[in-house]
Amino acid sequence: MTNITETEALSKVAAYCSTAEHCRAEVSEKLQRWGLPYDAIERILERLENEKYIDEERFCRAFVNDKYRFAKWGKVKIAQALQLKKISYNVCRRFLNEIDEEEYLSILDSLLLAKRKSVHAGNEFELNGKLMRFALSRGFEMKDISRCIQLSDENEGFE
């Protein structure tokens, strides 16, 4: 966009923020792409924050919940994504720590069970290695992966 006024940019970006949660960095990038001067961008961002169109904590809470419940991401991957969005470490940590551990492990366990059906391996050691790499790539921590793999191995022994 070229030759957009500060007022037009404010109304467009307010509409953008009212449709979904966005963080300050996303909105700032959008305004920069529109070619607005940095002082105008700062004024717009301040106004959006004051009027609660942008709220980093609200964004972080929604992002964490969406990513672990729907995208089935682990805490590590979520934390990295939030870091890329320039969310402060303290805010990020607080909401990651609010994740219900039982639900989190249940999600990881269901991912591992589904993956186990599609993985071809010569032995149990190779299978577990592939499952671990898969879960690590989804952003889960090794302690949680080991716990879920041990539980599923124990459950399979009783069937």
FENDALIN-V302806 format. One record per backbone hydrogen bond with DSSP energy under -0.5 kcal/mol. CO is the residue of the C=O (numbers start at 1). NH is the residue of the N-H. E is the energy in kcal/mol with one decimal. If there is no record, write none. Layout:
CO:NH:E, CO:NH:E
This chain:
5:9:-2.6, 6:10:-2.4, 7:11:-2.2, 8:12:-2.5, 9:13:-2.8, 10:14:-2.1, 11:15:-1.9, 12:16:-2.1, 13:17:-2.2, 14:18:-1.5, 15:19:-0.8, 16:19:-0.6, 16:20:-0.8, 23:27:-2.0, 24:28:-2.6, 25:29:-2.4, 26:30:-2.0, 27:31:-2.4, 28:32:-2.4, 29:33:-2.4, 30:34:-1.3, 31:36:-1.7, 32:35:-1.5, 37:41:-2.2, 38:42:-2.4, 39:43:-1.9, 40:44:-2.5, 41:45:-2.7, 42:46:-2.4, 43:47:-2.2, 44:48:-2.6, 45:49:-2.2, 46:50:-2.6, 47:51:-2.2, 48:53:-2.6, 48:54:-1.4, 49:52:-1.2, 55:59:-2.7, 56:60:-2.7, 57:61:-2.5, 58:62:-2.1, 59:63:-2.9, 60:64:-2.7, 61:65:-2.2, 62:66:-2.6, 63:67:-2.6, 64:68:-2.2, 65:69:-2.1, 66:70:-2.2, 66:71:-1.5, 67:73:-2.8, 74:78:-2.1, 75:79:-2.6, 76:80:-2.2, 77:81:-2.2, 78:82:-2.4, 79:83:-2.1, 80:84:-2.0, 81:85:-1.1, 82:87:-2.3, 83:86:-1.6, 85:25:-0.5, 88:92:-2.4, 89:93:-2.9, 90:94:-2.0, 91:95:-1.8, 92:96:-2.2, 93:97:-2.4, 94:98:-0.6, 96:99:-1.1, 100:104:-2.6, 101:105:-2.7, 102:106:-1.8, 103:107:-2.2, 104:108:-2.2, 105:109:-2.7, 106:110:-2.3, 107:111:-2.2, 108:112:-2.5, 109:113:-2.5, 110:114:-2.1, 111:115:-2.4, 112:116:-2.5, 113:117:-1.0, 114:118:-0.7, 115:118:-1.1, 115:119:-1.2, 119:121:-0.6, 123:127:-2.2, 124:128:-2.8, 125:129:-2.0, 126:130:-2.2, 127:131:-2.5, 128:132:-2.5, 129:133:-2.4, 130:134:-2.2, 131:135:-2.6, 132:136:-2.7, 133:137:-2.1, 134:138:-1.0, 135:140:-2.1, 136:139:-1.5, 138:74:-3.2, 139:76:-2.2, 139:77:-0.5, 141:144:-0.5, 141:145:-2.3, 142:146:-3.0, 143:147:-1.6, 144:148:-2.2, 145:149:-2.8, 146:150:-2.5, 147:151:-2.1, 148:152:-2.5, 149:153:-2.3, 150:154:-2.4, 151:155:-2.4, 152:156:-2.0, 153:157:-1.5, 154:158:-0.7, 155:158:-0.7, 156:159:-0.8
